[in-house]
């Protein structure tokens, strides 16, 4: 008995950049306050059922930390039970399909793969890459949470050759001539595809997805293996560890019931999966399909600003001191608030406190409260401001006082702010972001995000 | 009301105040010496005639040593106090109580702040290690107070342009007043057009909507009221001292609408009760209030009972709080013209009350003022401390 795919979702950031000044800002880029951790939280929340995870694996080649587990931050932001294991798989798209294989054969898992792909200024990676996250929930189907796709076969071939590499201390990758890698990958892809389809007892897959960091492989995907209904690759530009799951998601967004999918990832060898969709897929697709998210205009960030987000351009900061790093013990004491956005509701009078407080501000009751999470609550802007003096990795800071539906008020920064459309009474939702990094510590917390963010791109942000 | 009042129990018999500004050539110790010597000179006293000191500073020093070391005092008690932007007033309040209870005969409240040594704009926060979620970490003071503007407009249906005019009037008025004060940081008038078109700092607050950043020190010599005339023939008498530290409810309560400071309302009620004031608009001759940002002063006019709710913008525009208006506010130029060296500001406000009530305010002198109010606000809308003092030129006898 193997586990099945129970849910999936993807996350594409809001921002677009035009690195080559071609007049079309098509490169999807994470904001300055996003990274693999925050994008993973966004994708996992989009599945609608992160709390069904038997375990959590974060796959990324752009980890926010080494020597500290990144997945534990995601675990905390999702409010998962401490008995749900959380671990990292740091590496390439290989690690993503390895995690999927492990979850299919063993303990079920919520696998979130996310990457910020930063190429050198002027590079192909900068132009054609994509910052994104994708999540897939694998586990035992139940009547409440049926399988949307069953895994019929898995194959993994491993080869050592120098196609693409990056030192751990660098943000940009290097690659050998693409044709060299292509010659290595092509026979491996054919071998893996044949073996996987044979194993699954399928003559030809209805849908084929082939992704690879090697651009020649990606370009010739359709000549290597063909699907009956569709043959595709990276749906929005190579997205690193997230790429195979983004490709799978793009098929699941459209596939009919009882169709087969051959998912191939060519990275230092080839991993192949054959899946068959179920009748439950149609009613359990992700809310925001990959194609729609990729086609959305988003908001254009000026190229120099984008470079400063990645630390590639040192911009003049406001004449304000940098903030102190978050301290370990206070962060641990406040973990439920800082990561889970849990406040307290007074059991005597119902007043909601954000952050939690021991003495009720409304009735004075002491230590009579229950935890209440507002991370999935909508909220309204009570008042707002644009702060041009505050320190920020990307000024100005936009602040809002949020009153939550169901009670509670707190002040937050605004993520992906569109200052022109701010207004008292405006709707916001909460998103998990990285406020700043100080003293080598990332300060993760929640921000408010305007709803709807923006109808269409309107000029550049500086 | 919890406080029993302090009316007519203590008096100020001398004061000192440095020039406020970017005093690159003076340390906090230098400024303390300047202010204290001015006061001691007036009272013809030596440093060791002072029994005890209260030193207010937000971040320019720790402990009382900065004063005892600077002045070389003779092992006298020095208490360092801090209460956000009410720090200077807080040193005064506690010093008054020490005299009132009979523990000392002559004490001095000293406030000092050295802001211009940091190299940064605005106030710096010295927060204890935290979890990185406090809004104060990213929301600067001008941003926090800029929240008043849209909220006030929304509540009272004030057009954004009218509100802008009212905020501009506050800045314009306080600069006009400051231009007549030799101790102010900024001593020139600023046109309304220049105020309107200044670069934005936060929300709709431009540079001229914000108080300046300066260095300064001020002090007050306090004795029992019955001894006051031994030191001067024109002492001023403390009528009320009120402090309210809020439970920070506004920052967590959707019921709070960012158009008032409940802490100010409560501290004003307390002060008026202590002094027997029933009609502040008629009985108060002048007010020195915490105009850290222009919308703050507008809201304070309502919270202190100087005008009805929703009327401050209109009253300000009509000139009610101008130097020649019905209730002059910040006739010395306010934080707008003086900047806001936190520890010194409250005592600087008292210094203007001292000059006005003694008829020594020169070109700013008002016509026979009798009661002056000083007010400080520390923190931000939703969570703050508020201080209100009333001082008068005469003993009222009964009260």
Interface residues (C-beta under 8 A of the other chain):
Chain A: X318 X319 X320 X321 X323 X324 X325 X326 X327 X329 X330 X331 X333 X334 X337 X338 X351 X353 X354 X355 X357 X361 X362 X382 X383 X384 X385 X386 X387 X388 X389 X390 X391 X392 X397 X399 X401 X403 X407 X408 X409 X410 X411 X412 X413 X424 X435 X443 X444 X445
Chain B: X118 X119 X120 X121 X122 X124 X127 X129 X130 X131 X132 X133 X135 X137 X138 X139 X140 X142 X143 X144 X146 X147 X150 X151 X154 X200 X201 X202 X203 X247 X248 X249 X251 X252 X253 X254 X256 X257 X258
